[in-house]
Amino acid sequence: MALKCGIVGLPNVGKSTLFNCLSNAKAQSANFPFCTIEPNLGVINVPDDRLQRLVDIVQPQNTVPTTVEIVDIAGLVKGASKGEGLGNKFLANIRETHAILHVLRCFEDDNIVHVDGSVDPIRDKEVIDMELQLKDLETVEARMQKVAKQASIGDKDARKQLDLFERVKSALEQGVSARAVELEDSEEVLFREMQLLTGKPVLYVCNVEEGAVVDGNAHVERVKAMAAAEGAGTMVIGAGIEADIAELEDAEERAMFLADLGLEEPGVAKLIRTAYSLLDLQTYFTAGEKEVRAWTVKAGSTAPQAAGVIHTDFEKGFIRAEVMKYDDFVTLGSEQAVKEAGKLSVEGKEYIVQDGDIMHFRFNV
């Protein structure tokens, strides 16, 4: 499932360093703006302890984790909506993503230049927001022009579209991102089709120095207050520390390093899981002697839709799904034990897949 999270932010906030830690793709990283010109793409395994637990029980020949795509997008600058700093290209890259990881510099370091000369994550956030909002305003106004005539002569569908466009335009003109506009259920599809840059879900990632990775700092507190007012999430991570962790190949050495920092796991592991959740994704499993595999589905997917992730024929010829709950499987220790305990359920086309389900599909084509 090619759903992507885009990493955005001003130049020199630590985006590429963070991306390198996430994907081990070794994107170029340097102390000057526009180091990243083309977006780097990483297909990243989603850490999931449940998969390893299933592997320990089943002992399969092969194991396949689920993945998420992360795109490192070059640093935006003031004026990007008008093409400044290769802005049009960068904005197009953001448009192709489905959610945004907005990296904010929350550390002081005189050796790393800031494009505006000082550290202020709220100001930086507002610079990015304004550029994205200005570009969205162009998009909305163009859509309004297309439907205005039909709406004026009584076309009901055009009138509904225009109503939505006017509400979004009003928000953007007030400096409010499109994601904050309240939508009716009937407007969801049209809103998504607009591919608005500020309509995408966002997570604010506070990049801090080593001493602030556990408790944060004053910059982080300001970001958290801002994000809470927006209804968005925040996460604290030290990109420099994560780079050091990524270089440690010995598991015991890595665990000791994390313990010294007061961390239970690398921050990137939590960030990957958070990105997965931000994309509204969840995992189901298939488990057999040949393979234990994690599969990605959108939250709310039906059993046939989940089957279609494996192969389109599975969805077309779907008959039923045999479902075991992860906790039941782990507690009882085998598929046979789950069956004997009466814990295996047979589900039809209307079944909504739950995160962690272990599923077998019956189909006929």
N, C-alpha and C positions, 0 to 999 in steps of 0.2 A: 504494500500500500504506500504509494509515493506521496506521503504527506511530509511537508518540510517545515522546520523551525528556522527562521532567519535570525542570526546574531547581528544586531545593529548597535550603533553608537557613534559618538564623535571619534575622530582620529586619536590614537594614543590613549585609549581607555583600557586596553588589554583584551580586545576582542580576538585577535589572531592568536595570542598566547593561550587564551581559553579554548579556542577552537582546536589548537594543537593538542591540548590535554584531552579534549573530548574524543578526537578522532585519530590521534597519532598520525595525522596527515602531513604534519610539518609544514604548515602554511608559513610563508615568509613573514617574519616579525622583525620590525626595526623601529628605531626611535625617530620617525618622521612621518608626517601625514601622507596619505594615499599610498602607503606601502602595499595595501591590498587593492588591486585594480579589478581583476576578475574574481567573481565569487568562488570560494573554495567549498566543495561539497564533501561531506563525510557521512557515510552510512555506518551508524553506530549501534552496537549491541546494547539493548536495554537491560541493565542489571536486574535480576529477578531471582531471589533466593528460592522461590518455589520450583523453578526449573531444575536447579541442582538437587533439590530434595527428591523430585520425581526421578531424576537420573540415578540417584543413590538406590532407590527402591527397585526400579525397573531394570537397571543395568543394560541399556540399549547399545546397539552398535554405533549409533550416531546421535548427536545432539545438535539442535538448531535453535538458537535464541531468536527473539523478535528484535526488530531494529527500528530506528527512527533516523530520518535524514536531517542533518544540521548544515546550514549554509552560512559561511562567513562572508558578510557583505561589507564592502569597503566603507570607510568612515564618511559619514555625511557631514556637510558643513553648512553654515548659514548661506542661503541663496541656492541650495540644491534644487528647489522646486523650479527655479529659473535656469537650471543647467550649470550652476557654479560647481566647481570641483568634480566634474564628470557626473553631476547630480542626476541627470535624466537616466543614465545607465544604471546607477545605483538604485534609484526609485523603482525602475522596472524589475530589478532583481528582488526587491522586497515584495512587489506585487505578486510574484510567483510563489511566495511562501504562504503558509496557512496560519502561522502564529509567530510572534516576535519575542525574542530574548533581548531585552534592551539593557546593554551593559553600561553602567554608570561608574565613573571613576570616583571612588570614595577613599582614596589614599593620597598622602602628601609625599612627593619625591621631587626634589629640585633637579635631579638628573634626568627626569622624563618630562619633556616639554608638554605644555597644554596649549591647544590652539588659541584659547582665550586668555592665557597668561595666569590663570588661577584655578583652584579646585572648587567647583560649586556644582554638585550633581543635579540639583533642581534646575539651575540655569541651563545646564547641558541638556537635560531632559526636555525642557521647554523649547530649546533650539530645534531639536529633532522633531518634536511634536508640531511645531509651527510649519516646518518644511513639508511634513507629511500632510498636514491639514490643508495647506495651500494647494498641494497637488490634488487632493481629494475634492477640493472646491471646484477645481477645473473640471474634474470628472463629472461631478453632480450637475454643474451648470450645463454641460454638454448634453447630459441625459434629459434635463428639464426642457431644453430647446426642442428635442426630438418629439416629446409627448405633449407639449403645451398646446399645439393646435388641435389635436384630437380631443384633449380634455376640454377645450373651450367650446367644442361643438357637441358635448354631451357624452363622449365615449367614457363609460364607467370605469373600464380597466385603466385607461389613461389617467383618469382623475385620481384613482387610487395610487398609481405610480407617482403622480405629481405630488400628492399629499406626502408620501414618504420622502421624496426628493427635497421638498420644501422644509421638512423637519430636520433632515440631515444638514441641509445648507445652513439653516438657522443655527444649529449647534456649532458647525465649523466656523461660522462667522464670529461666534462668541469665544473661539479658542477651545472648544470642547471636541474631543475626538468622537468619531462616528460610533465607536463601540458603546458609547454612553447613551445613545438614542434608544428609547424603549420601542420595541417592535411588537406588532401583533403577529400571531402565528402565520397568518396568510402573507406576511411581508418578509419572512425569513429567507425564502428562496431568492426573491428579487434583490434583497440586501446582499446576499452572498455573491450573486451574479455581478454586482457592481465592482467587486474586488477592491474595495476601498482600503487604502493603506492603513488608516486609523480604525478600520472596522475589525481588524484582526485581534484576537486575544493577546495579551502582553504579560510578560513576567519581567520585573525589574531586578537585574542582577547587580548587586553591589560588589565591586571589585575592591578589596581592602588589603592592607599590609598584614604581615604575619601575626602581629600582636592583636589584631581585631577579628580574626577568623571565627572565634567562638562567640564573643560578646558584642561584636560590632564596634561602632564609634559614633561620634556626633553626626557625621555625614549620613551614616546608615539610618539613624533615628529620623532624620529629616525625610529621607526617601520612604521609610516605612509609613510615616504620617501622610505623605503625599499619595502613596499607593493605596492606603486604606480609604482615603477620601474618594478614590476612583473605583474602588472595589477590585483592585488588581493585587497580585501577589508579589512578594519580594523574596530574594534569597541572597545570603552573604557568602562570598567565595573569595579566596585569595588566589588569583591566577598564577602568580609567581610561585606560591607554595605548591599548587597543583602541578606545575611544571616539574618541580623537584620530586614530588611523589611519583609522577609518571616515569621518571628515570630509574626508580628503584624496582628491580626485577624480582628480588627476593621477597617473598610474601611476609616472612617474619620481620625482616628489616623494615618493610613498609608499615607493618602493624605497629612497630615500636616508634617509628617516626610520627605516625598518626596519634598515638597515645601521648607522645611528648607535646603535641599541639592541642591535645584535649578533644580530638576528633575520633569518631567511631569508624568512619569510612571516608574515602576521598569525596570532596565536595562535588566533583564532576559526576559521580554515581547518582547522587541525589538530584543534580541538575538534569541529567538525562531522563530520570523517571518523571521529574516535574514537567519537562518538555513533552514527554509522552502523554501525560495527563492534560497538559495545556491544549494539545491537539484533539482532546476528547477521545482518546484511544484506550482500549483495554485489551487484555490478553486472554485467549483460551488455549488449551493444550490438547495435543494428541499424544498418546503414550502407548508404545508397543515395543517389542523386542528389537525391531529394526531401527526405530527412531523415536526419540522423545523430542517434541517440537513445540515451540511457542508461536502462536499465530496472532496477528494484529487485526482487530476489527474496531469499527466506530462504536462507541457506547450506544446502546439501544438497538443494535443489529439483531435481526431475527436469525433463527437457526439456518434457513436456506442461504441467507446472505453470508453467514459465517462459513458455510460449506463452500460457497463460491470463491472464497479467498484461496482455498486449496486448489480448486479447478472449477471452471464454469459449468462443466458437465454435472458436478455435484449439486450445483444450485438448480440447474434445469430439471434434473431427474430426481430431485429430493423426495425421499419417502418419509424418513424419520431420523431423529438424532437420539443416540443413547448417551445420557449425560450422567457423569459422576461429579460430585462436589470435591474440590481439592482437599478440604479438611477430612472428608470421609475416606478418601483414597489413602491419604498419609496415615490416618489413625488406624485403618484396617489393614493396610499393607499390600493390597493387591486388588486387581479388578474382580477376581473370583470372590474374594472376601466381601467386596462391596455388593456384588450380586446376591450372595448368600444372606447378607444382612438386610436385603430389600432396599438398599440405598441407591440402586441404579434406576433412573427414571427414563421413560421413553417419551420423547417430546415431538410435537408436530410443527407445522409451518409457522404457527403464531408464537412459538417460544422465543422469548428475549434472552439472548446469551448474557450470562453473568460473568464478571471478571473472575478468572481462575477455574472456570468450568473445564472438565476433561471430557472430550466429546469424540464419539465415533458416529459417522454418517452412513446411512443406508440410502442408496440411490439406484435409479434404473434409467438408462437412456437408450 
